[in-house]
């Protein structure tokens, strides 16, 4: 890794709010932790019980997360989602990830939000933009499939 890139990553870690929570430099209402991850209540929750699950190591996006962490981290997300739903007496949960866009803290994190019917949240929080035609839908499908087959 070029020295300039290494220096940027180390600066990002030093400035990262979530890394500071992991290091116990900032307080958070921690609900779960293990060797690879930590979960805490979101300080601006959509609903009470809204948690954030983060890897202890600084990675900015899902694409940056090493493959050997994906399974264990998402097992923790599964456990947390089940627990949030049960404890908050919710009907379900929303589990979501932002990558770069709408990611207020550039440290990979999974939102686990308790949900109830008619709770006021609309879909994925944004308006839907359907395909303009079957041809457009088919073209997108072909492009994605082709790239994933490489």
C-alpha positions in Angstrom: 0.0 0.0 0.0 1.4 3.4 -0.9 2.5 5.5 2.1 0.1 8.3 1.2 -2.9 5.8 1.3 -1.7 4.3 4.6 -1.5 7.7 6.2 -5.0 8.6 5.0 -6.4 5.3 6.4 -4.7 5.9 9.8 -6.0 9.5 9.9 -9.5 8.3 9.0 -9.3 5.8 11.9 -8.1 8.5 14.3 -11.0 10.8 13.3 -13.6 8.1 13.2 -16.4 8.4 15.8 -17.1 4.7 15.7 -13.4 3.8 16.1 -13.4 6.1 19.1 -16.4 4.2 20.6 -14.5 0.9 20.1 -11.5 2.4 21.8 -13.8 3.7 24.7 -12.8 7.2 24.0 -16.4 8.1 23.4 -19.4 6.9 25.4 -22.1 4.8 23.8 -24.9 2.6 25.0 -23.3 -0.7 24.2 -25.7 -3.6 23.9 -23.4 -6.3 22.5 -19.8 -7.0 21.8 -17.5 -9.8 20.9 -14.1 -10.2 19.4 -15.0 -8.8 16.0 -17.9 -6.4 16.5 -19.7 -4.1 18.8 -23.4 -2.9 18.8 -24.8 0.2 20.5 -27.9 2.2 20.5 -28.1 4.8 17.7 -28.0 8.3 19.3 -30.6 9.5 16.7 -32.9 6.5 16.6 -35.7 6.1 14.2 -37.4 4.2 17.0 -36.3 3.1 20.5 -34.2 0.0 20.2 -32.5 1.2 16.9 -29.0 -0.3 17.1 -25.8 0.0 15.0 -23.6 -3.0 14.6 -20.0 -2.2 13.6 -16.8 -4.2 13.1 -14.2 -3.3 15.6 -11.7 -2.7 12.8 -12.2 0.3 10.6 -13.6 -0.5 7.2 -15.6 2.2 5.4 -18.0 0.2 3.3 -19.3 -3.3 2.8 -16.9 -3.7 -0.2 -14.0 -3.0 2.2 -15.1 -5.7 4.7 -12.8 -8.8 4.4 -14.6 -11.9 3.3 -13.7 -13.8 6.5 -15.6 -11.2 8.5 -18.8 -11.1 6.4 -20.3 -14.4 7.8 -19.5 -13.8 11.5 -20.6 -10.2 11.4 -23.9 -11.0 9.7 -24.5 -13.8 12.2 -24.2 -11.1 14.9 -26.7 -8.9 12.8 -29.1 -11.8 12.7 -28.9 -12.4 16.5 -29.2 -8.7 17.1 -32.3 -8.4 14.8 -34.0 -11.3 16.6 -33.2 -9.8 20.0 -34.3 -6.2 19.1 -37.6 -7.6 17.7 -38.3 -9.7 20.8 -37.2 -7.1 23.5 -38.9 -4.2 21.8 -42.0 -6.2 21.2 -41.8 -5.3 17.6 -43.5 -7.0 14.7 -40.3 -7.1 12.7 -37.1 -5.3 12.0 -35.5 -3.3 9.2 -31.8 -4.2 8.7 -30.0 -1.7 6.5 -26.6 -0.6 5.3 -25.6 2.6 3.5 -22.4 2.6 1.5 -20.9 6.1 1.1 -24.1 7.9 0.2 -26.2 8.7 3.3 -23.4 7.1 5.4 -23.0 9.8 8.1 -20.1 8.0 9.7 -17.6 6.5 7.2 -17.2 3.3 9.2 -19.1 0.3 8.0 -22.3 -0.2 10.1 -25.5 -2.1 10.0 -28.7 -0.5 11.2 -31.1 -2.7 13.1 -34.4 -0.9 13.6 -37.5 -2.4 15.3 -40.6 -2.1 13.0 -44.4 -2.2 13.5 -47.1 -2.0 10.9 -48.2 1.6 10.3 -45.1 3.0 12.2 -44.8 5.8 9.7 -41.7 4.6 7.8 -42.2 4.4 4.1 -40.5 1.6 2.3 -36.8 2.3 2.1 -37.3 6.0 3.1 -37.2 7.3 -0.5 -39.5 7.3 -3.5 -39.5 4.4 -5.8 -38.2 4.9 -9.4 -39.6 2.0 -11.5 -38.0 0.9 -14.8 -39.3 2.9 -17.7 -39.8 -0.3 -19.8 -39.2 -4.1 -19.9 -36.2 -3.3 -22.2 -34.6 -1.1 -19.5 -35.1 -3.8 -16.9 -33.7 -6.5 -19.1 -30.7 -4.3 -20.0 -29.9 -3.7 -16.3 -30.3 -7.4 -15.6 -27.9 -8.4 -18.4 -25.3 -5.8 -17.4 -25.3 -6.9 -13.7 -25.4 -10.6 -14.6 -22.5 -10.3 -17.1 -20.3 -8.4 -14.6 -21.0 -10.9 -11.8 -20.1 -13.8 -14.1 -16.6 -12.4 -14.6 
